[in-house]
């Protein structure tokens, strides 16, 4: 059993180290230090997988257990070329994802639990912060197309941080026919190169 843990740890370290490589050409050499992901030719597609925590349709999140808030999704960032003056600082992306999350509807509160499906096209920026953090922010349309009792579309904004490809973000969605704003919290993995 002890050896299995060591093998898993070694494989995990090898996997993380492999993520630190980028075989793309350097577009702009930084003044000091090594080139980062943002100095290289960007990957055209960057996949993301995540789990989310949603409070849709609940008066109080404590009305249901933690596991009854959980959903999941997957998506991709699609790189859009920008002018050379931005190289080394940030990248621009179109974003697409599919997700399922929980929502509650009906009386008495919390009502019946549904698993709703949604599609989230948008436009995003990614840049870097100190301490090996990357920041991602964007906006787009939240389109629910299955198993929902509320408005089927809204406008969302997302702000997220990335550290060693682990990503955490908060998504706020407003709907034209509702006075409240939904909040979703996402924790996931982004398949982007790590360069420092």
C-alpha positions as semicolon CSV with decimal commas, in nm:
position;residue;x (nm);y (nm);z (nm)
1;X;0,000;0,000;0,000
2;X;0,287;0,234;0,084
3;X;0,442;0,186;-0,261
4;X;0,113;0,261;-0,435
5;X;0,097;0,601;-0,263
6;X;0,455;0,676;-0,368
7;X;0,387;0,573;-0,730
8;X;0,074;0,791;-0,739
9;X;0,268;1,086;-0,595
10;X;0,548;1,043;-0,851
11;X;0,301;1,017;-1,139
12;X;0,123;1,329;-1,015
13;X;0,453;1,520;-0,999
14;X;0,551;1,403;-1,349
15;X;0,211;1,513;-1,479
16;X;0,246;1,858;-1,321
17;X;0,600;1,896;-1,455
18;X;0,484;1,798;-1,805
19;X;0,232;2,081;-1,788
20;X;0,520;2,326;-1,736
21;X;0,645;2,272;-2,091
22;X;0,542;2,462;-2,399
23;X;0,665;2,363;-2,744
24;X;0,530;2,681;-2,899
25;X;0,767;2,942;-3,043
26;X;0,850;3,250;-2,838
27;X;0,672;3,546;-2,998
28;X;0,817;3,819;-2,777
29;X;1,122;3,783;-2,554
30;X;1,060;3,933;-2,207
31;X;1,303;4,197;-2,083
32;X;1,386;3,995;-1,771
33;X;1,341;3,629;-1,686
34;X;1,199;3,340;-1,884
35;X;0,910;3,365;-2,129
36;X;0,570;3,281;-1,984
37;X;0,271;3,127;-2,157
38;X;0,171;3,478;-2,262
39;X;0,500;3,535;-2,451
40;X;0,450;3,226;-2,667
41;X;0,220;3,139;-2,952
42;X;-0,102;3,049;-2,771
43;X;-0,272;2,714;-2,795
44;X;-0,579;2,743;-3,020
45;X;-0,801;2,547;-2,777
46;X;-0,774;2,526;-2,398
47;X;-1,018;2,272;-2,247
48;X;-1,165;2,316;-1,898
49;X;-1,350;2,065;-1,678
50;X;-1,516;2,176;-1,356
51;X;-1,764;2,105;-1,082
52;X;-2,003;2,378;-0,977
53;X;-2,207;2,477;-0,672
54;X;-2,537;2,651;-0,753
55;X;-2,805;2,819;-0,537
56;X;-3,069;2,860;-0,809
57;X;-3,425;2,869;-0,676
58;X;-3,332;2,854;-0,306
59;X;-3,429;3,115;-0,049
60;X;-3,152;2,989;0,178
61;X;-2,867;2,762;0,062
62;X;-2,886;2,578;0,396
63;X;-3,231;2,447;0,300
64;X;-3,061;2,153;0,122
65;X;-2,745;1,952;0,181
66;X;-2,415;2,054;0,020
67;X;-2,419;1,764;-0,228
68;X;-2,761;1,875;-0,352
69;X;-2,609;2,198;-0,484
70;X;-2,349;2,025;-0,704
71;X;-2,328;2,002;-1,082
72;X;-2,056;1,978;-1,344
73;X;-1,949;2,101;-1,685
74;X;-1,682;2,115;-1,951
75;X;-1,583;2,380;-2,200
76;X;-1,307;2,528;-2,409
77;X;-1,138;2,861;-2,463
78;X;-1,077;2,935;-2,833
79;X;-0,790;3,178;-2,891
80;X;-0,853;3,496;-3,092
81;X;-0,551;3,680;-3,228
82;X;-0,467;4,022;-3,085
83;X;-0,219;4,293;-3,179
84;X;0,149;4,247;-3,094
85;X;0,133;4,520;-2,831
86;X;-0,060;4,276;-2,608
87;X;0,182;3,985;-2,647
88;X;0,334;3,896;-2,313
89;X;0,044;4,039;-2,115
90;X;-0,286;3,871;-2,201
91;X;-0,481;3,657;-2,446
92;X;-0,834;3,697;-2,583
93;X;-1,067;3,397;-2,620
94;X;-1,410;3,294;-2,730
95;X;-1,558;3,059;-2,471
96;X;-1,808;2,774;-2,501
97;X;-1,923;2,530;-2,237
98;X;-2,198;2,285;-2,148
99;X;-2,300;2,237;-1,788
100;X;-2,557;2,072;-1,570
101;X;-2,650;2,208;-1,232
102;X;-2,930;2,185;-0,981
103;X;-3,225;2,414;-0,943
104;X;-3,523;2,404;-0,708
105;X;-3,879;2,503;-0,788
106;X;-4,215;2,481;-0,614
107;X;-4,371;2,493;-0,270
108;X;-4,309;2,433;0,009
109;X;-3,953;2,557;-0,003
110;X;-3,708;2,426;-0,121
111;X;-3,941;2,262;-0,378
112;X;-3,850;1,992;-0,629
113;X;-3,493;1,937;-0,743
114;X;-3,418;1,945;-1,118
115;X;-3,095;1,895;-1,309
116;X;-3,095;2,169;-1,571
117;X;-2,869;2,179;-1,877
118;X;-2,711;2,504;-1,996
119;X;-2,490;2,634;-2,276
120;X;-2,266;2,935;-2,205
121;X;-2,106;3,113;-2,504
122;X;-1,896;3,416;-2,416
123;X;-1,580;3,618;-2,461
124;X;-1,291;3,609;-2,212
125;X;-0,953;3,758;-2,131
126;X;-0,669;3,573;-1,957
127;X;-0,368;3,744;-1,802
128;X;-0,117;3,687;-1,525
129;X;-0,085;3,815;-1,170
130;X;0,202;3,791;-0,920
131;X;0,267;3,470;-0,723
132;X;0,209;3,237;-1,021
133;X;-0,158;3,329;-1,045
134;X;-0,342;3,380;-1,370
135;X;-0,669;3,570;-1,392
136;X;-0,960;3,498;-1,626
137;X;-1,263;3,720;-1,669
138;X;-1,541;3,742;-1,922
139;X;-1,906;3,774;-2,003
140;X;-2,162;3,603;-2,223
141;X;-2,507;3,446;-2,255
142;X;-2,637;3,180;-2,019
143;X;-2,884;2,964;-2,218
144;X;-3,082;2,698;-2,031
145;X;-3,250;2,455;-2,266
146;X;-3,361;2,157;-2,058
147;X;-3,555;2,092;-1,738
148;X;-3,590;2,447;-1,606
149;X;-3,889;2,626;-1,454
150;X;-3,730;2,972;-1,462
151;X;-3,613;3,211;-1,734
152;X;-3,426;3,023;-2,005
153;X;-3,167;3,289;-2,081
154;X;-2,965;3,555;-1,905
155;X;-2,637;3,745;-1,915
156;X;-2,349;3,626;-1,700
157;X;-2,016;3,758;-1,583
158;X;-1,736;3,534;-1,460
159;X;-1,418;3,607;-1,268
160;X;-1,166;3,331;-1,199
161;X;-0,814;3,258;-1,081
162;X;-0,576;2,985;-1,199
163;X;-0,290;2,836;-1,001
164;X;-0,095;2,540;-1,143
165;X;-0,391;2,474;-1,376
166;X;-0,637;2,447;-1,086
167;X;-0,905;2,706;-1,149
168;X;-1,165;2,863;-0,923
169;X;-1,425;3,108;-1,046
170;X;-1,749;3,282;-0,951
171;X;-2,028;3,329;-1,206
172;X;-2,306;3,586;-1,161
173;X;-2,610;3,556;-1,390
174;X;-2,893;3,804;-1,429
175;X;-3,220;3,721;-1,608
176;X;-3,460;3,967;-1,774
177;X;-3,769;3,825;-1,599
178;X;-3,622;3,778;-1,252
179;X;-3,527;4,030;-0,990
180;X;-3,254;3,818;-0,834
181;X;-2,908;3,716;-0,953
182;X;-2,792;3,353;-0,957
183;X;-2,447;3,273;-0,825
184;X;-2,243;2,966;-0,919
185;X;-1,904;2,870;-0,784
186;X;-1,677;2,659;-1,002
187;X;-1,370;2,452;-0,917
188;X;-1,192;2,275;-1,198
189;X;-0,886;2,201;-1,407
190;X;-0,774;2,400;-1,710
191;X;-0,547;2,229;-1,963
192;X;-0,319;2,530;-2,020
193;X;0,061;2,536;-2,014
194;X;0,230;2,663;-1,701
195;X;0,528;2,888;-1,769
196;X;0,701;3,107;-1,515
